[in-house]
Amino acid sequence: YFDCFVTVEEKNVTWTISHTDVTIKVGESFNLRLRSSEGETADVVWEASKSGFVTVSGNKITGKKAGTVTVSGTYGGTTYKCIVRVKGS
């Protein structure tokens, strides 16, 4: 019969969004990602606050028509937001 001790080292992982404020033209795209301080990326479902201004396909955000919209996603109980300004072509 043996005593077993397990030491667990807690990691303080922080998550950051790749963009918080972006200006693109109609037809242009960029990738919005959530990355940890450990270099991992999180699977986040991004959603636009208003429809019609951008299309969201996975991490790819594409400008559709001129206007400003907030794209947000929640991971680990925290909501991350990016303001996207779409300029006319």
Buried (B, 14 or more C-beta within 10 A) or exposed (E): EEEEEEEEEEEEEEBEBBBEEBEBEBEBEBEBBBBBEEEEEBEBEBEBBEEEBBEBEEBEBBBBEEBEBEBBBEBEEEEBBBBBBBEEE
